[in-house]
Amino acid sequence: MLVMDEKEREKIRLEAKEILEKFAKTLENVKLKEKKAKKEVGGFREEGQGEHGDKDFRKRMFANAPNKNEDNIIAEKKSWN
């Protein structure tokens, strides 16, 4: 086990403080562009009837499923260990 005396600890603390001060001084010179906020809100859809699905989709899904039981597809559940 390595044991440091008080002089070594103080030296490390002063070096760390100096590094942080240099970093802070460097950050003062960084220029960031202002982000312009969008005025309008997006991401909403108009309510309506929606699109009609493929009528043959269900039949194809069940034809491709290796394990099925009446109206259900039996799938493997992932266990998180």
PDB file of N, CA, C and O in Angstrom:
ATOM      1  N   MET A   1       0.844  -1.172   0.000  1.00  0.00           N
ATOM      2  CA  MET A   1       0.000   0.000   0.000  1.00  0.00           C
ATOM      3  C   MET A   1       0.890   1.234   0.000  1.00  0.00           C
ATOM      4  O   MET A   1       1.830   1.333   0.789  1.00  0.00           O
ATOM      5  N   LEU A   2       0.587   2.172  -0.888  1.00  0.00           N
ATOM      6  CA  LEU A   2       1.374   3.382  -1.020  1.00  0.00           C
ATOM      7  C   LEU A   2       0.827   4.449  -0.079  1.00  0.00           C
ATOM      8  O   LEU A   2      -0.371   4.735  -0.077  1.00  0.00           O
ATOM      9  N   VAL A   3       1.717   5.031   0.718  1.00  0.00           N
ATOM     10  CA  VAL A   3       1.314   6.062   1.662  1.00  0.00           C
ATOM     11  C   VAL A   3       1.982   7.368   1.250  1.00  0.00           C
ATOM     12  O   VAL A   3       3.195   7.421   1.048  1.00  0.00           O
ATOM     13  N   MET A   4       1.168   8.432   1.127  1.00  0.00           N
ATOM     14  CA  MET A   4       1.704   9.743   0.759  1.00  0.00           C
ATOM     15  C   MET A   4       1.787  10.615   2.000  1.00  0.00           C
ATOM     16  O   MET A   4       0.934  10.574   2.888  1.00  0.00           O
ATOM     17  N   ASP A   5       2.849  11.405   2.021  1.00  0.00           N
ATOM     18  CA  ASP A   5       2.930  12.338   3.132  1.00  0.00           C
ATOM     19  C   ASP A   5       2.212  13.636   2.750  1.00  0.00           C
ATOM     20  O   ASP A   5       1.762  13.786   1.614  1.00  0.00           O
ATOM     21  N   GLU A   6       2.110  14.539   3.666  1.00  0.00           N
ATOM     22  CA  GLU A   6       1.348  15.784   3.472  1.00  0.00           C
ATOM     23  C   GLU A   6       1.933  16.642   2.368  1.00  0.00           C
ATOM     24  O   GLU A   6       1.180  17.299   1.649  1.00  0.00           O
ATOM     25  N   LYS A   7       3.260  16.661   2.204  1.00  0.00           N
ATOM     26  CA  LYS A   7       3.899  17.469   1.154  1.00  0.00           C
ATOM     27  C   LYS A   7       3.477  16.991  -0.230  1.00  0.00           C
ATOM     28  O   LYS A   7       3.179  17.803  -1.105  1.00  0.00           O
ATOM     29  N   GLU A   8       3.452  15.665  -0.430  1.00  0.00           N
ATOM     30  CA  GLU A   8       3.046  15.111  -1.725  1.00  0.00           C
ATOM     31  C   GLU A   8       1.578  15.416  -2.012  1.00  0.00           C
ATOM     32  O   GLU A   8       1.223  15.758  -3.140  1.00  0.00           O
ATOM     33  N   ARG A   9       0.739  15.294  -1.010  1.00  0.00           N
ATOM     34  CA  ARG A   9      -0.689  15.592  -1.190  1.00  0.00           C
ATOM     35  C   ARG A   9      -0.894  17.054  -1.570  1.00  0.00           C
ATOM     36  O   ARG A   9      -1.683  17.366  -2.462  1.00  0.00           O
ATOM     37  N   GLU A  10      -0.184  17.941  -0.892  1.00  0.00           N
ATOM     38  CA  GLU A  10      -0.310  19.373  -1.180  1.00  0.00           C
ATOM     39  C   GLU A  10       0.187  19.687  -2.589  1.00  0.00           C
ATOM     40  O   GLU A  10      -0.406  20.508  -3.290  1.00  0.00           O
ATOM     41  N   LYS A  11       1.276  19.036  -3.006  1.00  0.00           N
ATOM     42  CA  LYS A  11       1.818  19.236  -4.354  1.00  0.00           C
ATOM     43  C   LYS A  11       0.788  18.795  -5.405  1.00  0.00           C
ATOM     44  O   LYS A  11       0.560  19.507  -6.384  1.00  0.00           O
ATOM     45  N   ILE A  12       0.174  17.641  -5.207  1.00  0.00           N
ATOM     46  CA  ILE A  12      -0.833  17.126  -6.145  1.00  0.00           C
ATOM     47  C   ILE A  12      -2.047  18.045  -6.169  1.00  0.00           C
ATOM     48  O   ILE A  12      -2.595  18.325  -7.235  1.00  0.00           O
ATOM     49  N   ARG A  13      -2.469  18.517  -4.994  1.00  0.00           N
ATOM     50  CA  ARG A  13      -3.618  19.420  -4.927  1.00  0.00           C
ATOM     51  C   ARG A  13      -3.344  20.716  -5.686  1.00  0.00           C
ATOM     52  O   ARG A  13      -4.217  21.212  -6.398  1.00  0.00           O
ATOM     53  N   LEU A  14      -2.141  21.268  -5.542  1.00  0.00           N
ATOM     54  CA  LEU A  14      -1.779  22.504  -6.251  1.00  0.00           C
ATOM     55  C   LEU A  14      -1.702  22.281  -7.757  1.00  0.00           C
ATOM     56  O   LEU A  14      -2.126  23.139  -8.531  1.00  0.00           O
ATOM     57  N   GLU A  15      -1.166  21.135  -8.182  1.00  0.00           N
ATOM     58  CA  GLU A  15      -1.108  20.817  -9.610  1.00  0.00           C
ATOM     59  C   GLU A  15      -2.519  20.693 -10.187  1.00  0.00           C
ATOM     60  O   GLU A  15      -2.792  21.198 -11.276  1.00  0.00           O
ATOM     61  N   ALA A  16      -3.405  20.027  -9.466  1.00  0.00           N
ATOM     62  CA  ALA A  16      -4.791  19.871  -9.927  1.00  0.00           C
ATOM     63  C   ALA A  16      -5.475  21.224 -10.029  1.00  0.00           C
ATOM     64  O   ALA A  16      -6.199  21.485 -10.990  1.00  0.00           O
ATOM     65  N   LYS A  17      -5.249  22.086  -9.043  1.00  0.00           N
ATOM     66  CA  LYS A  17      -5.846  23.419  -9.051  1.00  0.00           C
ATOM     67  C   LYS A  17      -5.344  24.224 -10.244  1.00  0.00           C
ATOM     68  O   LYS A  17      -6.116  24.934 -10.888  1.00  0.00           O
ATOM     69  N   GLU A  18      -4.042  24.110 -10.538  1.00  0.00           N
ATOM     70  CA  GLU A  18      -3.448  24.824 -11.672  1.00  0.00           C
ATOM     71  C   GLU A  18      -4.039  24.332 -12.997  1.00  0.00           C
ATOM     72  O   GLU A  18      -4.345  25.129 -13.884  1.00  0.00           O
ATOM     73  N   ILE A  19      -4.194  23.032 -13.117  1.00  0.00           N
ATOM     74  CA  ILE A  19      -4.779  22.459 -14.338  1.00  0.00           C
ATOM     75  C   ILE A  19      -6.209  22.961 -14.520  1.00  0.00           C
ATOM     76  O   ILE A  19      -6.589  23.342 -15.627  1.00  0.00           O
ATOM     77  N   LEU A  20      -6.998  22.968 -13.463  1.00  0.00           N
ATOM     78  CA  LEU A  20      -8.383  23.435 -13.549  1.00  0.00           C
ATOM     79  C   LEU A  20      -8.455  24.916 -13.902  1.00  0.00           C
ATOM     80  O   LEU A  20      -9.319  25.323 -14.677  1.00  0.00           O
ATOM     81  N   GLU A  21      -7.562  25.723 -13.346  1.00  0.00           N
ATOM     82  CA  GLU A  21      -7.553  27.153 -13.659  1.00  0.00           C
ATOM     83  C   GLU A  21      -7.197  27.391 -15.123  1.00  0.00           C
ATOM     84  O   GLU A  21      -7.805  28.241 -15.773  1.00  0.00           O
ATOM     85  N   LYS A  22      -6.209  26.645 -15.657  1.00  0.00           N
ATOM     86  CA  LYS A  22      -5.841  26.773 -17.076  1.00  0.00           C
ATOM     87  C   LYS A  22      -7.020  26.364 -17.965  1.00  0.00           C
ATOM     88  O   LYS A  22      -7.306  27.009 -18.974  1.00  0.00           O
ATOM     89  N   PHE A  23      -7.689  25.295 -17.577  1.00  0.00           N
ATOM     90  CA  PHE A  23      -8.834  24.824 -18.353  1.00  0.00           C
ATOM     91  C   PHE A  23      -9.951  25.856 -18.345  1.00  0.00           C
ATOM     92  O   PHE A  23     -10.552  26.130 -19.384  1.00  0.00           O
ATOM     93  N   ALA A  24     -10.232  26.427 -17.184  1.00  0.00           N
ATOM     94  CA  ALA A  24     -11.281  27.438 -17.086  1.00  0.00           C
ATOM     95  C   ALA A  24     -10.929  28.662 -17.920  1.00  0.00           C
ATOM     96  O   ALA A  24     -11.802  29.239 -18.567  1.00  0.00           O
ATOM     97  N   LYS A  25      -9.674  29.062 -17.914  1.00  0.00           N
ATOM     98  CA  LYS A  25      -9.245  30.217 -18.696  1.00  0.00           C
ATOM     99  C   LYS A  25      -9.394  29.929 -20.200  1.00  0.00           C
ATOM    100  O   LYS A  25      -9.795  30.804 -20.967  1.00  0.00           O
ATOM    101  N   THR A  26      -9.073  28.715 -20.604  1.00  0.00           N
ATOM    102  CA  THR A  26      -9.227  28.324 -22.007  1.00  0.00           C
ATOM    103  C   THR A  26     -10.704  28.321 -22.406  1.00  0.00           C
ATOM    104  O   THR A  26     -11.045  28.729 -23.517  1.00  0.00           O
ATOM    105  N   LEU A  27     -11.573  27.870 -21.516  1.00  0.00           N
ATOM    106  CA  LEU A  27     -13.007  27.839 -21.817  1.00  0.00           C
ATOM    107  C   LEU A  27     -13.576  29.241 -22.000  1.00  0.00           C
ATOM    108  O   LEU A  27     -14.552  29.418 -22.730  1.00  0.00           O
ATOM    109  N   GLU A  28     -12.988  30.233 -21.354  1.00  0.00           N
ATOM    110  CA  GLU A  28     -13.476  31.606 -21.513  1.00  0.00           C
ATOM    111  C   GLU A  28     -13.348  32.078 -22.952  1.00  0.00           C
ATOM    112  O   GLU A  28     -14.114  32.937 -23.387  1.00  0.00           O
ATOM    113  N   ASN A  29     -12.398  31.534 -23.695  1.00  0.00           N
ATOM    114  CA  ASN A  29     -12.158  31.948 -25.079  1.00  0.00           C
ATOM    115  C   ASN A  29     -13.035  31.211 -26.090  1.00  0.00           C
ATOM    116  O   ASN A  29     -13.030  31.553 -27.272  1.00  0.00           O
ATOM    117  N   VAL A  30     -13.770  30.227 -25.648  1.00  0.00           N
ATOM    118  CA  VAL A  30     -14.606  29.439 -26.557  1.00  0.00           C
ATOM    119  C   VAL A  30     -15.852  30.233 -26.913  1.00  0.00           C
ATOM    120  O   VAL A  30     -16.550  30.751 -26.041  1.00  0.00           O
ATOM    121  N   LYS A  31     -16.118  30.317 -28.212  1.00  0.00           N
ATOM    122  CA  LYS A  31     -17.301  31.025 -28.704  1.00  0.00           C
ATOM    123  C   LYS A  31     -18.308  29.993 -29.194  1.00  0.00           C
ATOM    124  O   LYS A  31     -17.981  29.136 -30.015  1.00  0.00           O
ATOM    125  N   LEU A  32     -19.513  30.076 -28.696  1.00  0.00           N
ATOM    126  CA  LEU A  32     -20.578  29.172 -29.112  1.00  0.00           C
ATOM    127  C   LEU A  32     -21.613  29.940 -29.916  1.00  0.00           C
ATOM    128  O   LEU A  32     -21.941  31.086 -29.608  1.00  0.00           O
ATOM    129  N   LYS A  33     -22.119  29.285 -30.950  1.00  0.00           N
ATOM    130  CA  LYS A  33     -23.184  29.892 -31.738  1.00  0.00           C
ATOM    131  C   LYS A  33     -24.492  29.760 -30.983  1.00  0.00           C
ATOM    132  O   LYS A  33     -24.759  28.742 -30.345  1.00  0.00           O
ATOM    133  N   GLU A  34     -25.301  30.805 -31.064  1.00  0.00           N
ATOM    134  CA  GLU A  34     -26.607  30.739 -30.422  1.00  0.00           C
ATOM    135  C   GLU A  34     -27.531  29.866 -31.246  1.00  0.00           C
ATOM    136  O   GLU A  34     -27.566  29.955 -32.474  1.00  0.00           O
ATOM    137  N   LYS A  35     -28.276  29.022 -30.553  1.00  0.00           N
ATOM    138  CA  LYS A  35     -29.245  28.181 -31.247  1.00  0.00           C
ATOM    139  C   LYS A  35     -30.543  28.946 -31.370  1.00  0.00           C
ATOM    140  O   LYS A  35     -31.027  29.539 -30.405  1.00  0.00           O
ATOM    141  N   LYS A  36     -31.095  28.927 -32.557  1.00  0.00           N
ATOM    142  CA  LYS A  36     -32.374  29.586 -32.786  1.00  0.00           C
ATOM    143  C   LYS A  36     -33.484  28.587 -32.514  1.00  0.00           C
ATOM    144  O   LYS A  36     -33.536  27.516 -33.119  1.00  0.00           O
ATOM    145  N   ALA A  37     -34.357  28.943 -31.614  1.00  0.00           N
ATOM    146  CA  ALA A  37     -35.459  28.053 -31.252  1.00  0.00           C
ATOM    147  C   ALA A  37     -36.537  28.098 -32.331  1.00  0.00           C
ATOM    148  O   ALA A  37     -36.818  29.148 -32.909  1.00  0.00           O
ATOM    149  N   LYS A  38     -37.125  26.949 -32.586  1.00  0.00           N
ATOM    150  CA  LYS A  38     -38.230  26.894 -33.540  1.00  0.00           C
ATOM    151  C   LYS A  38     -39.447  27.550 -32.927  1.00  0.00           C
ATOM    152  O   LYS A  38     -39.732  27.377 -31.742  1.00  0.00           O
ATOM    153  N   LYS A  39     -40.148  28.291 -33.729  1.00  0.00           N
ATOM    154  CA  LYS A  39     -41.353  28.954 -33.242  1.00  0.00           C
ATOM    155  C   LYS A  39     -42.576  28.043 -33.309  1.00  0.00           C
ATOM    156  O   LYS A  39     -43.498  28.168 -32.503  1.00  0.00           O
ATOM    157  N   GLU A  40     -42.578  27.133 -34.270  1.00  0.00           N
ATOM    158  CA  GLU A  40     -43.756  26.287 -34.419  1.00  0.00           C
ATOM    159  C   GLU A  40     -43.500  24.898 -33.835  1.00  0.00           C
ATOM    160  O   GLU A  40     -42.381  24.386 -33.871  1.00  0.00           O
ATOM    161  N   VAL A  41     -44.532  24.320 -33.315  1.00  0.00           N
ATOM    162  CA  VAL A  41     -44.449  22.992 -32.731  1.00  0.00           C
ATOM    163  C   VAL A  41     -44.804  21.989 -33.814  1.00  0.00           C
ATOM    164  O   VAL A  41     -45.783  22.169 -34.538  1.00  0.00           O
ATOM    165  N   GLY A  42     -44.016  20.940 -33.924  1.00  0.00           N
ATOM    166  CA  GLY A  42     -44.263  19.948 -34.968  1.00  0.00           C
ATOM    167  C   GLY A  42     -44.410  18.563 -34.373  1.00  0.00           C
ATOM    168  O   GLY A  42     -44.387  18.390 -33.154  1.00  0.00           O
ATOM    169  N   GLY A  43     -44.560  17.588 -35.238  1.00  0.00           N
ATOM    170  CA  GLY A  43     -44.632  16.211 -34.800  1.00  0.00           C
ATOM    171  C   GLY A  43     -46.031  15.698 -34.534  1.00  0.00           C
ATOM    172  O   GLY A  43     -46.195  14.597 -34.009  1.00  0.00           O
ATOM    173  N   PHE A  44     -47.043  16.476 -34.888  1.00  0.00           N
ATOM    174  CA  PHE A  44     -48.408  16.028 -34.677  1.00  0.00           C
ATOM    175  C   PHE A  44     -49.030  15.643 -36.012  1.00  0.00           C
ATOM    176  O   PHE A  44     -48.709  16.232 -37.044  1.00  0.00           O
ATOM    177  N   ARG A  45     -49.895  14.682 -35.994  1.00  0.00           N
ATOM    178  CA  ARG A  45     -50.573  14.268 -37.219  1.00  0.00           C
ATOM    179  C   ARG A  45     -52.028  14.685 -37.151  1.00  0.00           C
ATOM    180  O   ARG A  45     -52.595  14.875 -36.075  1.00  0.00           O
ATOM    181  N   GLU A  46     -52.592  14.816 -38.284  1.00  0.00           N
ATOM    182  CA  GLU A  46     -54.008  15.143 -38.368  1.00  0.00           C
ATOM    183  C   GLU A  46     -54.829  13.892 -38.073  1.00  0.00           C
ATOM    184  O   GLU A  46     -54.524  12.811 -38.579  1.00  0.00           O
ATOM    185  N   GLU A  47     -55.850  14.036 -37.271  1.00  0.00           N
ATOM    186  CA  GLU A  47     -56.727  12.915 -36.976  1.00  0.00           C
ATOM    187  C   GLU A  47     -57.576  12.611 -38.199  1.00  0.00           C
ATOM    188  O   GLU A  47     -57.955  13.504 -38.956  1.00  0.00           O
ATOM    189  N   GLY A  48     -57.861  11.341 -38.371  1.00  0.00           N
ATOM    190  CA  GLY A  48     -58.679  10.950 -39.507  1.00  0.00           C
ATOM    191  C   GLY A  48     -58.913   9.453 -39.487  1.00  0.00           C
ATOM    192  O   GLY A  48     -58.777   8.806 -38.449  1.00  0.00           O
ATOM    193  N   GLN A  49     -59.258   8.917 -40.619  1.00  0.00           N
ATOM    194  CA  GLN A  49     -59.562   7.499 -40.727  1.00  0.00           C
ATOM    195  C   GLN A  49     -58.302   6.635 -40.765  1.00  0.00           C
ATOM    196  O   GLN A  49     -58.365   5.442 -40.470  1.00  0.00           O
ATOM    197  N   GLY A  50     -57.188   7.208 -41.117  1.00  0.00           N
ATOM    198  CA  GLY A  50     -55.959   6.424 -41.215  1.00  0.00           C
ATOM    199  C   GLY A  50     -55.906   5.674 -42.528  1.00  0.00           C
ATOM    200  O   GLY A  50     -56.839   5.716 -43.329  1.00  0.00           O
ATOM    201  N   GLU A  51     -54.800   4.991 -42.731  1.00  0.00           N
ATOM    202  CA  GLU A  51     -54.656   4.218 -43.966  1.00  0.00           C
ATOM    203  C   GLU A  51     -55.209   2.815 -43.745  1.00  0.00           C
ATOM    204  O   GLU A  51     -55.188   2.285 -42.634  1.00  0.00           O
ATOM    205  N   HIS A  52     -55.691   2.244 -44.804  1.00  0.00           N
ATOM    206  CA  HIS A  52     -56.210   0.888 -44.726  1.00  0.00           C
ATOM    207  C   HIS A  52     -55.057  -0.085 -44.874  1.00  0.00           C
ATOM    208  O   HIS A  52     -54.213   0.060 -45.758  1.00  0.00           O
ATOM    209  N   GLY A  53     -55.032  -1.083 -43.993  1.00  0.00           N
ATOM    210  CA  GLY A  53     -53.964  -2.064 -44.013  1.00  0.00           C
ATOM    211  C   GLY A  53     -54.146  -3.105 -45.100  1.00  0.00           C
ATOM    212  O   GLY A  53     -55.184  -3.181 -45.757  1.00  0.00           O
ATOM    213  N   ASP A  54     -53.114  -3.894 -45.265  1.00  0.00           N
ATOM    214  CA  ASP A  54     -53.138  -4.987 -46.231  1.00  0.00           C
ATOM    215  C   ASP A  54     -53.999  -6.103 -45.647  1.00  0.00           C
ATOM    216  O   ASP A  54     -53.710  -6.606 -44.561  1.00  0.00           O
ATOM    217  N   LYS A  55     -55.046  -6.487 -46.356  1.00  0.00           N
ATOM    218  CA  LYS A  55     -55.983  -7.480 -45.841  1.00  0.00           C
ATOM    219  C   LYS A  55     -55.353  -8.870 -45.756  1.00  0.00           C
ATOM    220  O   LYS A  55     -55.817  -9.709 -44.984  1.00  0.00           O
ATOM    221  N   ASP A  56     -54.320  -9.119 -46.524  1.00  0.00           N
ATOM    222  CA  ASP A  56     -53.677 -10.424 -46.553  1.00  0.00           C
ATOM    223  C   ASP A  56     -52.535 -10.523 -45.529  1.00  0.00           C
ATOM    224  O   ASP A  56     -51.931 -11.586 -45.387  1.00  0.00           O
ATOM    225  N   PHE A  57     -52.237  -9.443 -44.825  1.00  0.00           N
ATOM    226  CA  PHE A  57     -51.099  -9.387 -43.905  1.00  0.00           C
ATOM    227  C   PHE A  57     -51.200 -10.429 -42.791  1.00  0.00           C
ATOM    228  O   PHE A  57     -50.239 -11.153 -42.528  1.00  0.00           O
ATOM    229  N   ARG A  58     -52.353 -10.507 -42.143  1.00  0.00           N
ATOM    230  CA  ARG A  58     -52.534 -11.434 -41.025  1.00  0.00           C
ATOM    231  C   ARG A  58     -52.297 -12.872 -41.458  1.00  0.00           C
ATOM    232  O   ARG A  58     -51.661 -13.647 -40.743  1.00  0.00           O
ATOM    233  N   LYS A  59     -52.802 -13.221 -42.614  1.00  0.00           N
ATOM    234  CA  LYS A  59     -52.657 -14.587 -43.115  1.00  0.00           C
ATOM    235  C   LYS A  59     -51.176 -14.896 -43.393  1.00  0.00           C
ATOM    236  O   LYS A  59     -50.704 -15.990 -43.084  1.00  0.00           O
ATOM    237  N   ARG A  60     -50.456 -13.946 -43.968  1.00  0.00           N
ATOM    238  CA  ARG A  60     -49.031 -14.143 -44.243  1.00  0.00           C
ATOM    239  C   ARG A  60     -48.218 -14.235 -42.955  1.00  0.00           C
ATOM    240  O   ARG A  60     -47.299 -15.049 -42.864  1.00  0.00           O
ATOM    241  N   MET A  61     -48.546 -13.403 -41.949  1.00  0.00           N
ATOM    242  CA  MET A  61     -47.825 -13.442 -40.672  1.00  0.00           C
ATOM    243  C   MET A  61     -47.970 -14.806 -40.002  1.00  0.00           C
ATOM    244  O   MET A  61     -46.986 -15.378 -39.533  1.00  0.00           O
ATOM    245  N   PHE A  62     -49.181 -15.317 -39.959  1.00  0.00           N
ATOM    246  CA  PHE A  62     -49.394 -16.620 -39.335  1.00  0.00           C
ATOM    247  C   PHE A  62     -48.783 -17.742 -40.161  1.00  0.00           C
ATOM    248  O   PHE A  62     -48.378 -18.760 -39.598  1.00  0.00           O
ATOM    249  N   ALA A  63     -48.704 -17.588 -41.472  1.00  0.00           N
ATOM    250  CA  ALA A  63     -48.076 -18.606 -42.318  1.00  0.00           C
ATOM    251  C   ALA A  63     -46.569 -18.656 -42.055  1.00  0.00           C
ATOM    252  O   ALA A  63     -45.967 -19.726 -42.144  1.00  0.00           O
ATOM    253  N   ASN A  64     -45.956 -17.520 -41.735  1.00  0.00           N
ATOM    254  CA  ASN A  64     -44.508 -17.453 -41.494  1.00  0.00           C
ATOM    255  C   ASN A  64     -44.126 -17.776 -40.052  1.00  0.00           C
ATOM    256  O   ASN A  64     -42.962 -18.075 -39.785  1.00  0.00           O
ATOM    257  N   ALA A  65     -45.060 -17.725 -39.128  1.00  0.00           N
ATOM    258  CA  ALA A  65     -44.745 -17.950 -37.714  1.00  0.00           C
ATOM    259  C   ALA A  65     -44.477 -19.434 -37.474  1.00  0.00           C
ATOM    260  O   ALA A  65     -45.298 -20.273 -37.846  1.00  0.00           O
ATOM    261  N   PRO A  66     -43.345 -19.772 -36.859  1.00  0.00           N
ATOM    262  CA  PRO A  66     -43.048 -21.188 -36.623  1.00  0.00           C
ATOM    263  C   PRO A  66     -43.922 -21.796 -35.521  1.00  0.00           C
ATOM    264  O   PRO A  66     -44.268 -22.975 -35.590  1.00  0.00           O
ATOM    265  N   ASN A  67     -44.280 -21.008 -34.516  1.00  0.00           N
ATOM    266  CA  ASN A  67     -45.117 -21.498 -33.418  1.00  0.00           C
ATOM    267  C   ASN A  67     -46.347 -20.624 -33.298  1.00  0.00           C
ATOM    268  O   ASN A  67     -46.245 -19.412 -33.109  1.00  0.00           O
ATOM    269  N   LYS A  68     -47.498 -21.237 -33.409  1.00  0.00           N
ATOM    270  CA  LYS A  68     -48.749 -20.474 -33.306  1.00  0.00           C
ATOM    271  C   LYS A  68     -49.789 -21.343 -32.624  1.00  0.00           C
ATOM    272  O   LYS A  68     -49.703 -22.571 -32.631  1.00  0.00           O
ATOM    273  N   ASN A  69     -50.780 -20.673 -32.030  1.00  0.00           N
ATOM    274  CA  ASN A  69     -51.843 -21.361 -31.321  1.00  0.00           C
ATOM    275  C   ASN A  69     -53.121 -20.568 -31.576  1.00  0.00           C
ATOM    276  O   ASN A  69     -53.291 -19.485 -31.016  1.00  0.00           O
ATOM    277  N   GLU A  70     -53.996 -21.071 -32.385  1.00  0.00           N
ATOM    278  CA  GLU A  70     -55.234 -20.412 -32.780  1.00  0.00           C
ATOM    279  C   GLU A  70     -54.955 -19.001 -33.293  1.00  0.00           C
ATOM    280  O   GLU A  70     -54.426 -18.844 -34.394  1.00  0.00           O
ATOM    281  N   ASP A  71     -55.301 -17.970 -32.516  1.00  0.00           N
ATOM    282  CA  ASP A  71     -55.103 -16.589 -32.966  1.00  0.00           C
ATOM    283  C   ASP A  71     -53.868 -15.929 -32.363  1.00  0.00           C
ATOM    284  O   ASP A  71     -53.772 -14.702 -32.366  1.00  0.00           O
ATOM    285  N   ASN A  72     -52.926 -16.708 -31.847  1.00  0.00           N
ATOM    286  CA  ASN A  72     -51.750 -16.137 -31.188  1.00  0.00           C
ATOM    287  C   ASN A  72     -50.470 -16.694 -31.786  1.00  0.00           C
ATOM    288  O   ASN A  72     -50.387 -17.872 -32.135  1.00  0.00           O
ATOM    289  N   ILE A  73     -49.470 -15.820 -31.898  1.00  0.00           N
ATOM    290  CA  ILE A  73     -48.138 -16.258 -32.276  1.00  0.00           C
ATOM    291  C   ILE A  73     -47.372 -16.483 -30.983  1.00  0.00           C
ATOM    292  O   ILE A  73     -47.339 -15.606 -30.120  1.00  0.00           O
ATOM    293  N   ILE A  74     -46.758 -17.644 -30.843  1.00  0.00           N
ATOM    294  CA  ILE A  74     -45.991 -17.971 -29.642  1.00  0.00           C
ATOM    295  C   ILE A  74     -44.544 -17.598 -29.916  1.00  0.00           C
ATOM    296  O   ILE A  74     -43.906 -18.146 -30.815  1.00  0.00           O
ATOM    297  N   ALA A  75     -44.032 -16.651 -29.122  1.00  0.00           N
ATOM    298  CA  ALA A  75     -42.663 -16.156 -29.319  1.00  0.00           C
ATOM    299  C   ALA A  75     -41.848 -16.409 -28.071  1.00  0.00           C
ATOM    300  O   ALA A  75     -42.384 -16.526 -26.970  1.00  0.00           O
ATOM    301  N   GLU A  76     -40.532 -16.493 -28.262  1.00  0.00           N
ATOM    302  CA  GLU A  76     -39.618 -16.698 -27.136  1.00  0.00           C
ATOM    303  C   GLU A  76     -39.435 -15.387 -26.387  1.00  0.00           C
ATOM    304  O   GLU A  76     -39.288 -14.330 -27.000  1.00  0.00           O
ATOM    305  N   LYS A  77     -39.445 -15.457 -25.070  1.00  0.00           N
ATOM    306  CA  LYS A  77     -39.265 -14.288 -24.239  1.00  0.00           C
ATOM    307  C   LYS A  77     -37.807 -14.228 -23.777  1.00  0.00           C
ATOM    308  O   LYS A  77     -37.255 -15.230 -23.323  1.00  0.00           O
ATOM    309  N   LYS A  78     -37.190 -13.058 -23.894  1.00  0.00           N
ATOM    310  CA  LYS A  78     -35.813 -12.873 -23.465  1.00  0.00           C
ATOM    311  C   LYS A  78     -35.772 -12.699 -21.966  1.00  0.00           C
ATOM    312  O   LYS A  78     -36.535 -11.912 -21.405  1.00  0.00           O
ATOM    313  N   SER A  79     -34.878 -13.437 -21.307  1.00  0.00           N
ATOM    314  CA  SER A  79     -34.718 -13.252 -19.860  1.00  0.00           C
ATOM    315  C   SER A  79     -33.461 -12.415 -19.620  1.00  0.00           C
ATOM    316  O   SER A  79     -32.416 -12.678 -20.215  1.00  0.00           O
ATOM    317  N   TRP A  80     -33.560 -11.432 -18.769  1.00  0.00           N
ATOM    318  CA  TRP A  80     -32.450 -10.527 -18.478  1.00  0.00           C
ATOM    319  C   TRP A  80     -31.807 -10.954 -17.180  1.00  0.00           C
ATOM    320  O   TRP A  80     -32.390 -10.838 -16.102  1.00  0.00           O
ATOM    321  N   ASN A  81     -30.598 -11.448 -17.308  1.00  0.00           N
ATOM    322  CA  ASN A  81     -29.874 -11.907 -16.121  1.00  0.00           C
ATOM    323  C   ASN A  81     -28.847 -10.915 -15.712  1.00  0.00           C
ATOM    324  O   ASN A  81     -28.137 -11.131 -14.730  1.00  0.00           O
TER     325      ASN A  81
END
